[in-house]
Amino acid sequence: MGKKTPEINSSSTADIAFLLLCYFLMTTTMDQDMGLQRRLPPMPDPNQKVEDQKVNRRNIIIVKINSADRLLAGTEPMHVSELKDKIKEFLTNPVDDPNLPEKEEIQIEGYGPCMVSKGVISLQNDRGTSYQAYIAVQNELVKAVNELRDEWAMANFGKTYINCDEDQQGIVRKAVPQNISEAEPKDVSKK
Amino acid sequence: MSRFKKTEKRSVPQPPSGSLSDIVFMLLFFFMVTTTMRETENKVMVKLPEASEVAKLERKDLTSYINIGTPIRSLQAQYGNDSRIQLNDSFKTVDEIRDFIAAERDAMSEADRSFMTVAIKADETTRMGIVSDVKQELRKCSALKIMYTARRPAEE
């Protein structure tokens, strides 16, 4: 008698904890929000003159989506799948075509002089364009820029953009800028 | 000597289950810490569009959400099935976005305000007209960092 002190039966604590665990497993939302990040242009200053916003014609490519989700890049209609190569050609201008954007030598801190394209992609859409088509086009534009960044990083640092450290990523971002301008909404459908 | 023999005779030794509850508790705490309860109830049906180049949203606490889509079925009798904007818990018009952004901005600390992001969660069938209106309104209240929420396409 008195040899053993009676212990509390602890075999069920696991069950209790399991119940709680199941509850939290059910209610938890681990979904990370993913998306395409953009910076909207600030509202134009009414006092600012319009002239200095003029961009050289060859430096701009206008991508239009109409209300039937058809795509027009530059002057030719195309399918979304062709857009990426078109944009890449536009931004790199490999043969120095006078109709494609000019390049400008700028000094990048920590790297030195670098030829940077002055190309701007202007995205215009109709009020009737579906959001899905719009995002698909945005996605292709981002993909084109991302692939160019990867190629540039590969050529200069020997690794892809994602694997570069933060300073290098900053350099790559400056060398291959993502100039996508979302134009003021226009009614393209009305003639 | 005889005591040792006795233990050897036992057929299968039970694995110690004393630490089982500790392991489960650790899992439990992990989920308790990572869990975020849904704060608002979705009143619009949103099926996000697909995009392969998505990036992760960095600071969830600095993000305001704007949902755009058709009202859920139980509310369609009341609100129709046109695309609507939902802020927090109720349907709002485009003009009310301004107050919403101001309120969200006030709730943040001074240092964080410049990092504020507005995530636009729009249904893939939404027309761009309403999205453009929202974008113009956001520009007016200079909430310029936006994100088009999308989902990664399922890999095959």
Interface residues (C-beta under 8 A of the other chain):
Chain A: S10 S11 T13 A14 A17 F18 L20 L21 F24 L25 T27 T28 T29 M30 Q32 D33 M34 G35 L36 Q37 R38 R39 L40 P41 P42 M43 N125 D126 R127 G128 T129 S130 Y131 Q132 Y134 I135 A136 Q138 N139 V142 K143 N146 E182 E184 P185
Chain B: S17 G18 L20 S21 V24 F25 L27 L28 F31 M32 T34 T35 T36 M37 R38 P49 E50 A51 S52 E53 V54 A55 K56 L57 K60 T63 T117 A119 A122 D123 E124 T125 T126 R127 M128 G129 V131 S132 D133 K135 Q136 L138 R139 K140 S142 L144 K145 I146 M147 Y148 T149 A150 R151 R152
